[in-house]
């Protein structure tokens, strides 16, 4: 029984690596319409299985939090690498609407994107 559990955990860890690589490497996160169902279908997973994998290997995050975390990380990269890119364009590039981007950004970083970009927080 323990051997089966170890094999399942190893398989789930590899599945998470594949999911994470596709979401980041293929920029799936940039599609505003990306859904849990898209990932489930692509990787042949049931909802409960995907949730369990994300809970274990994505720091306990559910699907929306996992995707938004990637989106916000990529937004920071764009803000640093493309200082002339507008906040609206950054939001669109990472798959968020501008209002949702502002909300998500403020919740995570404690300021709106424009303040963050121009302030001391951006220099850290």
Secondary structure, DSSP 8 states (H G I E B T S, - for coil): -HHHHHHHHHHHHHHHHHHHHHHHHTTGGG-TT--HHHHHHHHT--HHHHHHHHHHHTTT--HHHHHHHHHHHHHHHHHHH-TTS-HHHHHHHTT--HHHHHHHHHHHHSS-HHHHHHSHHHH-
